[in-house]
Amino acid sequence: MKTVILIGANGKMGQAALTGLGKHRVITASRSGEGVDYKVDITDKNSIQELYKKVGSFNAVVNTVGVCEYAPFESMTSEQWDTTIQSKLVGQINLVSVGLQYIEDGGSFTLISGILNMKPIPFAIADATTSGAIDTFVKCVAHELPRGIRINVVNPTVLEEAWHVYGEMMPGFQPVPSVLVGKAFERSVDGFISGEVIFVDA
Ligand SMILES: NC(=O)c1ccc[n+]([C@@H]2O[C@H](COP(=O)([O-])OP(=O)(O)OC[C@H]3O[C@@H](n4cnc5c(N)ncnc54)[C@H](OP(=O)(O)O)[C@@H]3O)[C@@H](O)[C@H]2O)c1
């Protein structure tokens, strides 16, 4: 059994990840702190550090947080770009850079991206751009991680459980069940792969 920190646990993707972590001691965290073990803001390095210090020893970090702003490219404001970049890109990178000081030998990080960098749709340029950047970050930084530490990213299509929110924006897409996406998180945490983008698409 591993100790796994799951960030964004009450979100739709967090619940999907949870289905693949049943073997483990899962410590949950999110921005509001409601219904989870710890409060954390992934856009704040100090908050990330506090979380890791409070948890103490852990073997894996699974992040399912990445707030994205949606708008047509021509009307995207600097603030909308910044919100997305600070959460989905810089926040996730900081979870790894700060986490390296605390995670056990042989531990793993699993991040979140999303299929829109491979299959673009209108309004989603910020999500697509940061998802592509996170996929690249994971593939490349894996070569630099010390102490047998691994890193992967899950790049899923839309969840069946979120189809009522995003379905209208995504004609021609086939949603996948959360439990299938949970398997991708399980493969990252319990397998030996590193530097991989684990696509879950229908
Ligand atoms: N849903 C899908 O079908 C789908 C498919 C592919 C990719 N994705 C990607 O998965 C990610 C999560 O999507 P979702 O649908 O699960 O969103 P969601 O249901 O809105 O959940 C978001 C979660 O993130 C937490 N959160 C937000 N900002 C935070 C911060 N700064 N620090 C810590 N926690 C924070 C929220 O915590 P509180 O509730 O405490 O505020 C909540 O638990 C996004 O990047 C999205 O692009 C989603």
The ligand as a Gaussian input file, in Angstrom:
#p B3LYP/6-31G(d) Opt

LIG

0 1
 N      -14.069000      16.685000     -16.692000
 C      -13.607000      16.145000     -17.821000
 O      -14.337000      15.461000     -18.575000
 C      -12.162000      16.352000     -18.194000
 C      -11.633000      15.658000     -19.303000
 C      -10.310000      15.841000     -19.640000
 C       -9.511000      16.692000     -18.883000
 N      -10.051000      17.346000     -17.816000
 C       -9.199000      18.244000     -17.035000
 O       -9.221000      17.849000     -15.678000
 C       -9.036000      18.996000     -14.859000
 C      -10.103000      18.991000     -13.772000
 O      -11.363000      19.054000     -14.382000
 P      -12.707000      18.677000     -13.580000
 O      -13.754000      18.470000     -14.597000
 O      -12.432000      17.596000     -12.583000
 O      -12.986000      20.041000     -12.766000
 P      -13.958000      20.257000     -11.530000
 O      -14.976000      19.163000     -11.455000
 O      -14.415000      21.664000     -11.620000
 O      -13.009000      20.089000     -10.244000
 C      -11.986000      20.968000     -10.020000
 C      -11.283000      20.608000      -8.702000
 O      -10.115000      21.414000      -8.638000
 C      -10.032000      22.002000      -7.352000
 N       -9.275000      23.262000      -7.492000
 C       -9.521000      24.305000      -8.316000
 N       -8.547000      25.222000      -8.218000
 C       -7.676000      24.757000      -7.298000
 C       -6.471000      25.244000      -6.764000
 N       -5.941000      26.420000      -7.145000
 N       -5.815000      24.494000      -5.843000
 C       -6.314000      23.303000      -5.431000
 N       -7.463000      22.789000      -5.906000
 C       -8.133000      23.501000      -6.829000
 C      -11.450000      22.188000      -6.897000
 O      -11.445000      22.221000      -5.493000
 P      -12.646000      22.864000      -4.632000
 O      -13.869000      22.091000      -5.020000
 O      -12.238000      22.644000      -3.225000
 O      -12.731000      24.311000      -5.038000
 C      -12.094000      20.896000      -7.455000
 O      -11.893000      19.814000      -6.561000
 C       -9.076000      20.221000     -15.789000
 O       -7.770000      20.657000     -16.064000
 C       -9.715000      19.668000     -17.040000
 O       -9.297000      20.349000     -18.203000
 C      -11.348000      17.200000     -17.455000

